[in-house]
């Protein structure tokens, strides 16, 4: 068996056992530090045991962790686990001035508080909430898988494989900015994040 064939077989075996990222997929969190991100505010963002941790600080104020890069059309996959209050969110096409955010939030919240819905901060407020029966999809205190697909003016969100909302909006289509994770104000919030992967569309 020649060298090229051996290498090809080895590649197949490695992909079979360990998997690989889809073509063009970007890992936004390296599991080691906050490279590629910017902290906004005084709340706590740190890495522990390979996980990204967001936690309320003494100021009990809003806090954000935003990507240095801006992303327009993409599929974003991530996992989160909530402790304590667990009120957070994932912002798309958003910018921050101090701790005032401009953009659109896919909600991450305690049970029956509309995780997967879309909220426009400092603007129109709630744009769409999941149907009530879908609220049960959230696994509070355990790991949840969230998928967010943003394409021009459309946002479709999924939680643990269940489609939560599918929303079209002309204002969202014009949005520009990065991806942000949020700590809500009020204190007592702690959320873990991992496997934050983005695929541009």
C-alpha positions in Angstrom: 0.0 0.0 0.0 1.6 3.3 -1.1 2.0 6.4 1.1 -0.9 8.4 -0.5 -3.4 5.5 0.0 -2.3 5.1 3.6 -2.7 8.8 4.3 -6.2 8.8 2.7 -7.3 5.8 4.8 -5.9 7.5 7.9 -7.8 10.7 7.1 -11.1 8.8 6.7 -10.5 7.0 10.1 -9.8 10.3 11.9 -12.9 11.9 10.5 -15.0 8.9 11.4 -13.9 8.8 15.0 -13.3 12.5 15.8 -15.5 14.3 13.3 -14.8 17.6 11.6 -16.2 21.1 11.3 -18.3 21.9 8.3 -16.6 23.8 5.5 -16.4 27.5 6.4 -17.4 27.0 10.1 -15.8 29.3 12.6 -15.2 28.5 16.3 -15.9 31.8 18.2 -14.7 30.4 21.6 -11.4 28.6 21.9 -12.1 27.1 25.4 -9.0 28.8 26.8 -9.5 32.5 27.0 -11.6 35.4 25.6 -9.6 35.9 22.4 -11.8 37.5 19.7 -14.2 39.0 22.3 -14.7 42.4 23.9 -16.0 42.8 27.5 -18.6 45.6 28.0 -19.4 46.7 31.5 -18.2 45.5 34.9 -19.9 42.1 35.1 -17.8 38.9 35.1 -16.7 36.9 32.0 -14.1 34.2 32.4 -13.1 30.7 31.3 -13.3 27.8 33.7 -12.7 24.1 32.8 -13.0 24.9 29.1 -16.3 26.7 29.6 -17.2 30.3 29.1 -18.8 31.6 32.2 -21.0 34.8 32.5 -21.8 35.9 36.1 -23.2 38.9 37.8 -20.7 41.2 39.6 -21.0 43.5 42.5 -22.6 46.2 40.4 -25.5 43.9 39.4 -25.7 45.8 36.1 -26.0 44.8 32.5 -22.9 43.3 30.9 -22.0 42.1 27.4 -19.4 40.0 25.7 -19.2 40.9 22.1 -17.3 39.5 19.1 -14.6 41.7 17.6 -15.9 40.9 14.2 -19.2 41.8 12.7 -21.4 39.1 11.1 -24.3 39.6 8.7 -25.8 36.3 7.5 -24.9 33.1 9.4 -25.9 30.0 11.2 -24.9 30.1 14.9 -24.8 27.0 17.1 -24.0 27.1 20.8 -24.8 25.4 24.1 -25.8 27.1 27.3 -26.5 26.0 30.9 -28.3 28.3 33.4 -27.7 28.6 37.1 -29.4 30.9 39.6 -31.6 33.3 37.7 -30.1 32.5 34.3 -31.5 35.6 32.5 -29.3 36.2 29.5 -29.4 36.4 25.7 -27.7 36.2 22.4 -27.6 39.4 20.3 -27.2 39.5 16.5 -26.1 42.4 14.3 -25.7 44.5 17.5 -23.4 47.2 18.8 -22.7 48.5 22.3 -22.0 52.0 23.6 -20.9 51.6 27.3 -23.5 49.0 28.2 -26.3 50.4 26.0 -26.9 47.8 23.3 -28.5 48.5 19.9 -29.7 45.4 18.1 -31.8 42.2 18.4 -31.7 39.6 21.2 -32.6 36.0 21.0 -33.8 35.5 24.5 -32.1 33.1 27.0 -34.2 33.1 30.2 -35.7 31.1 33.0 -38.7 28.8 32.3 -41.8 30.4 30.7 -39.9 33.6 30.0 -39.7 33.1 26.2 -36.3 31.6 25.5 -35.8 31.6 21.7 -38.0 34.7 21.2 -36.7 37.9 19.7 -36.5 41.2 21.5 -35.4 44.6 20.1 -33.5 46.5 22.8 -34.1 50.2 23.3 -36.6 50.0 20.4 -39.8 48.1 19.7 -39.4 45.5 22.6 -40.7 42.1 22.0 -41.0 41.3 18.3 -42.1 37.7 18.6 -42.4 35.1 21.4 -42.5 31.3 21.1 -45.8 29.6 21.4 -46.6 28.7 25.0 -46.3 24.9 24.5 -42.8 25.4 23.2 -41.6 26.9 26.5 -41.3 23.3 27.9 -38.4 22.6 25.5 -36.0 24.5 27.8 -33.9 22.2 30.1 -33.3 24.6 33.0 -30.2 23.7 35.0 -28.9 21.4 32.2 -27.2 22.0 28.8 -29.4 23.3 26.0 -28.6 23.5 22.3 -29.5 26.7 20.5 -29.4 27.4 16.8 -29.9 30.8 15.3 -30.1 31.3 11.5 -29.9 34.9 10.3 -30.4 35.6 6.6 -31.1 39.1 5.4 -34.3 40.1 7.2 -35.2 36.6 8.6 -34.3 35.1 12.0 -35.2 31.5 12.7 -34.3 30.1 16.2 -34.2 26.6 17.5 -33.9 25.2 21.0 -33.0 21.6 21.5 -34.0 20.8 17.9 -37.4 22.5 18.2 -38.1 25.5 16.0 -39.1 28.4 18.4 -39.7 31.3 16.1 -39.4 32.2 12.4 -39.5 36.0 11.9 -39.1 38.4 9.0 -38.4 42.1 9.5 -37.2 44.9 7.2 -35.3 46.7 10.0 -33.4 43.6 10.9 -32.4 43.3 7.3 -30.6 46.6 7.6 -28.8 45.8 10.8 -25.0 45.7 11.1 -22.9 44.5 14.1 -21.5 41.6 16.1 -22.7 38.8 18.2 -23.1 39.5 21.9 -23.8 37.5 25.0 -25.6 39.2 27.8 -25.8 39.3 31.5 -29.1 40.9 32.6 -29.1 43.4 35.4 -30.4 42.6 38.9 -27.6 40.3 40.1 -27.6 36.6 40.9 -27.2 35.5 37.3 -24.8 32.7 36.2 -24.8 31.1 32.7 -22.3 28.7 31.2 -21.6 28.6 27.4 -19.7 26.2 25.2 -19.3 25.0 21.5 -20.0 28.5 20.0 -19.7 27.8 16.3 -20.7 30.1 13.4 -21.0 29.3 9.7 -21.3 32.3 7.4 -24.1 32.1 4.8 
